[in-house]
Amino acid sequence: MTDLPIRPDLVGASPYGAPQLDVAVRLNTNENSHPLPSELVSDIAVAVATAAAGLNRYPDREAAALRSDLARYLGHGLSTAQVWAANGSNEVIQQLLQVFGGTGRSALGFTPTYSMHPIISSGTGTAFVDGRREAGFALTAAGVRAQVEQHRPDLVFLCSPNNPTGTALPLDVIQAAYDATAGMVIVDEAYAEFARPGTPSALTLLPSRPRLVVTRTMSKAFGMAGLRLGYLAADQAVVDAVRLVRLPYHLSTLTQVAARAALTHAPALLETVAAVMAQRDRIVAELPAYGLTSVPSDANFVLFGGMPDAKEMWQALLDRGVLVRDVGLPGWLRVTAGTETETSAFLAALADIAGLAG
Ligand SMILES: *Cc1c(COP(=O)(O)O)cnc(C)c1O
């Protein structure tokens, strides 16, 4: 690769690379471990079979039916015109950066946060500025306002609940970012469905805020990471702007029909969310028994720390058949809340490592 005439700003960059290892208990990419309901699987099969006959034609470029279903799922009075969908929220974010970022422009995020925000920024030629968090990985309205005023970014990324720390943001932090910038504010709510009761969504802030965008995904709570379907809600003008950069027919007919079939099963799919949240809370409750601590989580994962050496702990868990995520944060690891059995395997491995087994 080093011999190729690639863009100078990409020389030395590394691709996104969560290990895809063949391990019994994979708790490293925040997927929903629960199998999809069999009625959903057969509905998708029927929808795909029906659509297959029409694959000689391009898909609906506007994905209008799917966007209408997504708007209904989101509620908050959102219309089809305010919702946009693409192949994963990563593509949604890429489209936002293509239209609002790019060469000579910058995006501000608050590390540690979702690793794809800087990677997609770099891919679109957008400079990424690493903002700072307070103790305990918190963000405050005053801290965010000061950093937005200092860096004057064209886009501000706020991830709520934040990956990898897990905590959702109070709305006043989002409002502070919005009021301090003339640029776009993107709230990545990939884990919104897992938030603790009473946690408000940034969707409630959309009315009268034309530069605010909320992104969501079917990869996490919906358990459909393999489908590749993400979406945004914003002012209609944002959707119009994204059309300037989206590839024509970016969302295949098969993706559109499969996503629509899945949305008709939303209540059944979301039942697994409660089960996952219970396992998350179980992890949080059990960690202190092994001398470990955690960060408050509104997501389907827990950031845990307090071990002498995180890399050693990662390997020790892997040696016991449990794959967690080293997010590159010294002293911390991230574990996905999976099924009850997977969580038990993780906790048993911790007990074994701590010498408390049996
Ligand atoms: C997993 C994740 C996503 C999902 O991306 P998709 O492309 O929709 O699969 C988005 N944002 C955050 C913060 C995530 O952790």
PDBQT file of the ligand as one rigid body, heavy atoms in Angstrom, charges set to zero:
ROOT
HETATM    1  C1  LIG A 401     -22.583   0.617  16.693  1.00  0.00    +0.000 C 
HETATM    2  C2  LIG A 401     -22.651   2.092  16.566  1.00  0.00    +0.000 A 
HETATM    3  C3  LIG A 401     -23.236   2.659  15.442  1.00  0.00    +0.000 A 
HETATM    4  C4  LIG A 401     -23.827   1.766  14.409  1.00  0.00    +0.000 C 
HETATM    5  O1  LIG A 401     -23.360   1.950  13.166  1.00  0.00    +0.000 OA
HETATM    6  P1  LIG A 401     -24.137   1.211  11.986  1.00  0.00    +0.000 P 
HETATM    7  O2  LIG A 401     -23.390   1.679  10.808  1.00  0.00    +0.000 OA
HETATM    8  O3  LIG A 401     -25.549   1.706  12.037  1.00  0.00    +0.000 OA
HETATM    9  O4  LIG A 401     -24.047  -0.261  12.230  1.00  0.00    +0.000 OA
HETATM   10  C5  LIG A 401     -23.331   4.037  15.352  1.00  0.00    +0.000 A 
HETATM   11  N1  LIG A 401     -22.887   4.820  16.351  1.00  0.00    +0.000 NA
HETATM   12  C6  LIG A 401     -22.349   4.300  17.462  1.00  0.00    +0.000 A 
HETATM   13  C7  LIG A 401     -21.929   5.192  18.559  1.00  0.00    +0.000 C 
HETATM   14  C8  LIG A 401     -22.195   2.927  17.592  1.00  0.00    +0.000 A 
HETATM   15  O5  LIG A 401     -21.625   2.406  18.676  1.00  0.00    +0.000 OA
ENDROOT
TORSDOF 0
